[in-house]
Amino acid sequence: MFRLPANLSGRSYALLLAILALAPFILEWANQPFYLDLLSRALILGIAAISLNLILGFGGMISLGHAAYIGIGAYCVGIPSYYDYYSGWLHLALALSVSAIFALVTGAISLRTKGVYFIMITMAFSQMVFFTFLSMEEYGADDGLVIYSRSEFPEWLSMDSGVSLYYWVFAMLLLSLMFTHRLVHARFGRVIVGSRFNEQRMQALGFNTYRYRLTCYVISAMMCSVAGMLFGNFAGFISPDIMGWTRSGELIFMVIIGGVATFFGPLVGTIVFVLLEEFLSAITVYWHLIFGVMLVALVLFGKGGIHGWLSSWDRKDADYG
């Protein structure tokens, strides 16, 4: 059963989820609809960060090409919509199947390498996807593709309004958190985590770590494609720019800020990343410099990210208790 621990970090995450659940009502009362869009974007990227954390944090597979699956999911909405196919189930099925096939093929090759070679080959495959869509003049190439209507679902699942889309994103976020929690604590997850620390020992115990890691890689890609499908509906406009390697780097930063190999860390890190990006850009045109310095300082001095800070406070409370 998925439960939050009864400590400071657990209470903080429970409060965060409660605020996110009530956010549309709070922002409507405050007459701040813009921040609902900002939160929707943050939660979509949060799903992508959670999926990356599955392979990066728990599996030790550092991928610089994960944003490619956001792009694949988004174009699985945009391309069918270009031909007037708006079925949400079709979009979702395409996103999951195409990302799974691509991840299976590229992962089978990438996972035969380790360390910096794995990082570079995942980035290479991502750039292949980037330049493939960049060359597709039919679908806008670098000018992008406009999505004129959101994915169509039954009325009770409609995502036509901003609020209904937000709750779609929030529901997918909760499913991602629960699925990751159950997966990591299952036998499958224990093999993945064990392979991260001592792959040879896991192999000696009889586990085919290559197959386990490949399966984890495919699952992570499918989760990320759902974020891409939601992003396509949210933005109403997609371009190859969303799958560049720099976007993958941003996802890695989001995971690190929140806390690697934690369940809520990537979500918290993504929200902090998006909010800082928004507020700093409103203050000065040189916000990239300030933002970069803050990120470097966090990586250097914030061991364990935000989750690490909360955990350290938990330990202090236990020491004084």
N, C-alpha and C positions, 0 to 999 in steps of 0.2 A: 504494500500500500504506500502511496506517495504522501509523505508527511514532512512538514517543515520542523526542524529541531527547535526545541524550546530554549533558545539562547538569543543573544543580540542579533547575530546574523540572520537567524531564522525569523525572528520577529520583524527585522528590517525587510526581508524579502516578502513576507506575508503582507506587510503594509504596502509595499510597492505594488504587489498584485492587486490589492484592494483598490489602490488609487487608480491603477490602469483600468480596472473593471468599471470604475465610476467616472473615468475621465470625460466621456462625452457629456454627461450631465453636469459635471463641475465646470467644464469649459463653456457649455451653453449658458449656464447661469452667469458666468463671468463675461459672456459675450466675446469669446476669444476663439472663433472657429479655426483660425490659422494654426493654432497649437495642436488642434486635433489632427490636421494634416501632417504636422511635424512629428507627432507621436506615432501616427500610422507608418510613416517612413522609418522611424526609429525601430518600431517593432518588427517590420518586414526585414530590415537589416539584422535585427536581433535573432530572427529565425535562421538567417544565413550564418551568423556568427556561432550560434549553437551547433549548427551542422558542421562547421569547420572545427569547432572545439572537440567534436567527437573523434576526428582523426588526428588533430593536432595535439590536443590536451591529453586525451585518454589513450590515443594510439601512437603518439610520437611521430606522426607523419606531417611534416611541415610543407604545406602546399601553397605555392604562389600562383595557382591557377583556379582557385575555387570560385572566383567571380564569374567564370565561364558558365557555371551552372545557373547563376542568376540570369545571365543573358539567354541561355537556352530556354529556361522557363518563361521568360518574358516574350521571346519570339514564338513560343508555342501558343501564346495568346494572340500576338500581333499578326502572324502570317495567316492563320485560319480566319481571323477577323477581316483581313484584307480581301478574302474571298467570300465574305459574308457568312462565315460559319462562327456563330457566337455561343455555341453550347459550352457551358462551363465544364461539364463532365468531359467533353472532348478535349478542351484545353488542359484540364488537369491530367487526364490520361496521357496525352502527348508529352507534357512536361515530365511526368514520371518515367515514361518508357524511353523517351529520347535521351534523357540524362542518364538513365540506368545503362543503356547500351553504350553511350559514349564513355561513361566512367568504367564500365567493364573492360572495354577495349584498351583505353588509355591507362587504366589502373593496372591491367595485366602486364603492361610494359613498364610503367613507372615503378611499380613495387619490386621490380628486379634490381632496382638501384637503391642506394641509401644516402643519407646525409645531404650534402650540397648537390649531388647529382639528382636526387629525387626532387629537390626544390627547383632546379633548373629545368628538368624535363616536364614537370607539371606546368611551369610557366610557358614552356615552348608549346605544349598542347593548347593551352589557353590562348596564346597568341595566334595559333592556327585557326581557332574558332573566330577570334576577333577579326582577322583579315579575311576570313571566308564571308562573314556578314558584311564586312566593309566593302567587298567587291560585288555584292548583290544589288545591282542598280534597280531591279524590280521592286525591292523592298526598302528603297530609300538610301541604301549604302550609308555614307557618313552623314547624310542629311537626316537620317532617322525615319521612323515609321509611326504614323499617327494611328492610334486605336480609338475609333469613333464611338464604340459602345463597349461596356463592360461585359464580362462573361455572364451568360444567362443561366440561372438556376431556378428551381421552383420558387414560388413567391415567398415562402417562409425562409428560404435561404438566399434571397436576393441580396446583391451587393451594389444596388443602384445608387443608394445614398451614401454620403460620407460616413454616417454613423454605422450603417449596416456593413460597409466595407471594413470599418475599424474593428467591429466585432468578429468579422471573418478572420482578420489578421490576429486578433487577440485569441480566438479559439485555436487557430493553427499554432500560435505561440505556446499555449498551454499543452496542446498535444505533443509538440516538439519537446517540451520540458519533461513531460511524463514519460514519453517514449524513450528519451535519452536516459532518464533515471532507471527505468526498468531494464533497458538494454545493458547498461554498464554494470548493474548489480546481478545480471543473469550470468550463466556460465560463459556465454559468448563474450560478454564484456570483460569478464575476469581474464579470459585468454588474451583479449586485445591489450588490456592494461599490463598483463604479465609479459607479453611480447615486447612491449615498449621498454621494460626494464631489463629483461633477460630472455631474448628470443631463443637462444640455444637451449636454455633450460626447459622452456615450454615445448620445444621440439623433442627434447629427450623424454618428456612426459607423454609423448605420442600425439601432440597436436600439430596439425598442418597449418602453421602460422601464416603461410602465404595465402591460403584460401580464406582464413579468418580475416586477415587484413584487407584482402581484396573485397570481401563481402562488406566489411565496415566502410570501405572507401565508396562503394556503390550506394550504400544506404545514406551516407553523408551527402552524396551528390543529389540523390532523389529529394532529400529534405531541403536542400538548397534550391532545387528547381521549383519547389512549392513557393519559396520566398520570391523567386523570379516571376512566377505566375501571378502572385499577388501584386508585385511591383508593376507589372504590365498593366494591370487593372487600375492600380492607384495613380500611376503617372499619366496614363493615356497617351504616352509617347515613349518610344524606345529607340535606342541607337546602339551601335557597337561599343560606344564609350563605356557602357555600364559593365562590360566584361574585360576591360583592360587589366593588365597586371597590377597597376597602381590601386585599382579597386580591391584586388585580392590582398594587397598590402594593408589597406585600410581595415579589412576584415580581421587580419592578424592583430593589428593594433587594438581593435575592439575587444578581442579575446584577452589580450595581455592586460589591458586596462582593468577589465573586470576581474580577471583571475583565471589562469589556465587550469584545465582539468577540474573545474567546478561547474555546478549545474546552473546557477543563476548568474555567475560572473560575466559570461558573454553578453547576457541581456543588459545588465547594469552598465557594462563597459560601452555597449552600443548607445544606450541612452545618453550617457555622459559625453561620448564622442560627438553625437549629433547635436546635442544642446550646446556644447562648447563651440562647435563649428558655426552654428547659427548665431549665437550671441557675439562671438568675437568678430565675425564678418560684418556685423551691424555696427561695431565700434570703429574699426579701422580697415583700410584696404590692405594693410600689412599684417592681417590676422594670421596668415600662414606662418610667419616668423614666430609670433607669440605661441601659436598652437604647437608648432614644432618643438619649441623650447619646453613647453609643458609636458609634451609626450616623452621627450628625452629624460626629463627630470623624474617622471613617473616610472619609467622603465629602470632608471638607475637607482632610485631611492625607495620606490614603492614595491618592495618584494611581495609577490603574491597578489599584486593589484588591490582593488577595492575590497575584494573578498578577504585578502590577507590582512588588511587593516581591521576589518570587522572581527576576524578570527583572533587577532592579537588583543582586541578589547575584551573578547570573550574569555581569553586566558587570564587577563588582568582581573576581571571580575571573579574568576574562579580562585585566583590567588588571594584576593582580598575577602572572598566569601567565607 
